[in-house]
Amino acid sequence: MSNTTQVPHRRPVGDHPGTVPDAPPRARRRPSSQQWAGWAFLAPVVLYLGLFYAYPLYRNIDLSVRNYTVRSFVQGDAPFTGLKNYRTVLDDPTFAPALFHTVVFTAVCLAFQYAIGLALAVFFNQHFRLSATLRALFLVPWLLPLIVSASTWSWMLNSDSGVVNAALHALGVGPVNWLTSPSWSLTSVIIANIWIGVPFNLVVLHSGLQSIPAGLYEAAALDGANAWRRFWSITFPLLRPVSAITLLLGLVYTLKVFDIIWIMTKGGPADSSTTFATWSYQLGFGNLLPAFGPGAAVGNLLVVAALVFGLVYMRVQRKQGLS
């Protein structure tokens, strides 16, 4: 009989019942041709956003936190000042009037552009004869360059030779100093900007009306609802998502309006039509000794305002989607 002790054979760990053997490491997958194609299509967009949005925003932020002069702007050795430029802007006596004018200009333009655009969209949604032709004619103010539109309104509102004062004179009303009176200058640029922005609201809202089923209006008419009731119960609620994006885009555009105001009034007289957009330009380029830092700070305030409203819009849309 052998005295050799037999050692029991051990199973590998993976051979025990109920255990799963270790999986071999997976090979790293190489990007497919479709993924490479996707990156190729995405690269121009990323490059465009980086060059024309991200880099200018970075440069504007850098301008606002440094004490740039003409010499340092060229050589790039401006000292860091932190939030000093922002404090300078907030303490400037022009800040309060410019903020008030910006709020009034934006709110009034948005309200009238949306109201007139919605009324015209509902009107042209009736599909009558010459509807498409008239709707195309309403796009002319939107297609014209802003410098042409602003110059036209400057001529029309001229105190001496403008057609508006000529029409008022024919009605027995005295002339109005539309562009040279502190009481009327802001009203003049608001009127011009409303005229330019109405076609955009008309196009977007009219496209939104096309997505509303006609059967809803027919059912409401059978129930005895008049046109006003159908508008408030069907058109306006179902048009809410399109209205939200229209108002958001209009807000961002109106906040940065510069061409119209500068060509018509240059922010005057006596800063009576100065907004943040024109004030930023005046600080940076309108003086013999430009204040690049405060001008960039005012521009950043506009960026922050547009960003805040954009975030509010996204939050509201998310809540509506969850509900």
SVG drawing of the C-alpha trace seen along z (x, -y; Angstrom):
<svg xmlns="http://www.w3.org/2000/svg" viewBox="-74 -123 79 125">
<polyline fill="none" stroke="black" stroke-width="0.4" points="0.0,0.0 1.5,-3.3 2.1,-5.9 1.8,-8.8 -0.9,-11.2 -3.0,-12.2 -3.8,-15.9 -7.3,-16.5 -7.5,-18.1 -8.5,-21.8 -11.0,-23.2 -10.2,-26.5 -12.1,-29.4 -14.2,-29.7 -15.1,-25.9 -17.1,-26.1 -20.8,-25.6 -22.6,-28.9 -19.6,-30.9 -19.0,-32.6 -15.6,-32.3 -13.6,-35.5 -14.4,-37.1 -11.5,-37.8 -10.7,-41.5 -12.6,-43.1 -10.6,-44.5 -10.9,-48.3 -13.3,-49.1 -12.1,-51.3 -14.4,-54.2 -16.5,-53.1 -16.7,-55.0 -20.1,-56.4 -18.6,-57.8 -15.7,-59.4 -18.2,-60.9 -20.2,-62.3 -17.1,-63.9 -16.2,-65.3 -19.6,-66.9 -19.4,-68.2 -15.9,-69.7 -16.9,-72.8 -19.7,-73.7 -17.3,-73.3 -14.7,-75.4 -17.2,-78.1 -18.5,-78.3 -15.0,-78.4 -13.7,-81.1 -16.8,-83.4 -18.4,-82.8 -16.2,-81.3 -13.0,-83.3 -14.7,-86.7 -16.5,-86.0 -13.3,-85.1 -11.6,-88.3 -14.5,-90.4 -14.3,-88.9 -10.5,-89.6 -11.1,-93.2 -13.6,-93.7 -11.2,-92.6 -8.1,-94.5 -7.1,-98.2 -6.7,-98.3 -5.4,-101.5 -4.7,-102.0 -1.0,-101.1 -1.8,-98.0 -4.5,-96.9 -1.8,-96.6 1.0,-95.2 -1.2,-93.1 0.3,-94.0 -2.8,-95.5 -2.7,-95.1 -5.4,-92.9 -8.0,-95.0 -10.7,-92.4 -14.2,-93.9 -13.0,-97.5 -14.5,-98.1 -17.9,-96.7 -17.9,-99.0 -17.0,-101.9 -20.0,-101.1 -22.4,-100.7 -21.3,-104.0 -21.5,-105.9 -24.5,-108.3 -25.4,-107.0 -26.0,-103.5 -29.5,-104.1 -30.9,-105.9 -29.3,-103.3 -30.8,-100.4 -34.2,-102.1 -34.1,-102.8 -32.9,-99.2 -35.8,-97.7 -38.4,-100.0 -37.0,-99.6 -37.0,-95.8 -40.4,-95.4 -42.3,-97.7 -40.7,-96.3 -41.4,-92.7 -45.0,-93.4 -45.9,-95.2 -43.9,-93.0 -45.6,-89.9 -49.1,-91.4 -49.0,-92.8 -47.2,-89.7 -49.8,-87.4 -52.7,-89.4 -51.2,-89.3 -50.5,-85.6 -54.1,-84.9 -55.2,-87.2 -53.1,-85.5 -54.0,-82.1 -57.5,-82.6 -55.9,-81.7 -57.8,-84.3 -56.8,-85.5 -53.4,-87.3 -52.6,-86.0 -49.2,-84.7 -48.4,-87.8 -49.2,-90.2 -47.4,-88.0 -44.3,-88.2 -44.5,-92.0 -44.6,-92.1 -41.2,-90.4 -39.5,-93.4 -38.6,-95.3 -37.0,-92.1 -35.0,-91.5 -33.6,-95.0 -30.2,-95.8 -30.6,-97.6 -28.6,-100.6 -31.1,-101.1 -34.1,-100.7 -32.7,-103.1 -31.7,-105.7 -35.2,-105.5 -36.8,-106.1 -34.4,-108.9 -35.5,-110.6 -39.2,-110.0 -39.0,-111.4 -36.9,-114.4 -38.3,-117.5 -38.1,-119.7 -38.5,-117.5 -39.8,-114.2 -43.0,-112.8 -44.4,-112.0 -44.4,-115.7 -45.8,-116.6 -48.7,-114.2 -49.2,-115.7 -49.2,-119.2 -51.9,-118.1 -54.0,-117.0 -53.5,-120.3 -51.0,-119.0 -47.8,-120.9 -44.3,-119.4 -42.7,-117.0 -39.0,-116.8 -38.9,-113.0 -35.1,-112.6 -33.9,-115.8 -36.2,-116.0 -35.4,-114.1 -39.1,-113.4 -39.5,-111.7 -36.1,-110.1 -36.7,-106.8 -40.2,-106.6 -38.8,-107.1 -36.3,-104.2 -39.0,-102.0 -41.3,-102.6 -38.6,-101.8 -37.5,-98.6 -41.1,-97.4 -41.6,-97.9 -38.4,-95.9 -39.2,-93.1 -42.9,-92.4 -42.1,-90.3 -40.0,-87.8 -42.9,-87.3 -45.3,-87.0 -43.3,-84.2 -42.6,-82.2 -46.2,-82.4 -47.8,-81.8 -45.7,-78.5 -47.0,-77.6 -50.6,-78.1 -50.1,-75.7 -49.5,-72.9 -52.9,-73.4 -55.5,-70.8 -58.3,-72.5 -60.7,-69.9 -60.4,-71.6 -61.8,-74.9 -64.6,-73.0 -65.6,-71.2 -65.5,-74.5 -67.7,-76.2 -70.2,-73.4 -70.4,-73.9 -71.2,-77.6 -67.9,-79.2 -67.3,-82.5 -64.0,-83.6 -62.8,-85.3 -63.5,-82.3 -61.8,-79.9 -58.7,-82.1 -58.4,-82.1 -59.4,-78.5 -57.5,-76.9 -55.1,-79.2 -53.4,-80.9 -52.9,-77.8 -51.6,-75.6 -49.4,-78.3 -47.7,-78.7 -44.4,-76.7 -43.9,-78.7 -44.7,-81.9 -42.1,-81.2 -39.3,-80.6 -40.4,-83.7 -40.3,-85.9 -37.0,-84.5 -35.3,-85.1 -36.9,-88.5 -35.6,-89.3 -32.0,-88.4 -32.2,-90.3 -33.7,-93.4 -31.3,-93.5 -28.4,-93.9 -30.0,-96.4 -27.4,-99.0 -27.6,-99.9 -31.0,-101.4 -30.5,-103.5 -27.0,-104.7 -28.0,-105.7 -31.2,-107.5 -30.2,-109.3 -26.7,-108.1 -28.2,-107.5 -29.1,-111.2 -30.0,-113.9 -28.6,-114.1 -28.6,-110.2 -32.4,-110.1 -32.2,-107.0 -29.0,-105.5 -29.2,-101.7 -26.6,-99.3 -25.7,-98.4 -25.0,-102.1 -23.4,-102.9 -20.9,-100.0 -20.0,-101.3 -19.6,-104.9 -17.3,-103.8 -15.1,-101.6 -15.0,-103.6 -16.9,-106.8 -14.3,-108.9 -10.8,-110.1 -9.6,-108.2 -11.5,-104.8 -12.5,-103.0 -12.2,-99.4 -12.6,-97.8 -15.9,-99.5 -17.2,-99.1 -16.6,-95.4 -18.2,-95.3 -21.4,-96.8 -21.4,-94.3 -21.0,-91.4 -24.0,-92.7 -26.0,-92.2 -24.6,-88.7 -25.6,-87.8 -29.1,-89.2 -29.6,-87.1 -28.2,-84.1 -30.5,-84.4 -33.6,-84.7 -32.4,-81.7 -32.0,-79.6 -35.5,-80.7 -36.9,-79.6 -35.2,-76.2 -36.5,-75.7 -40.1,-76.6 -39.9,-74.3 -38.6,-71.4 -41.5,-71.9 -44.0,-71.9 -42.5,-68.7 -42.6,-66.9 -46.2,-68.0"/>
</svg>
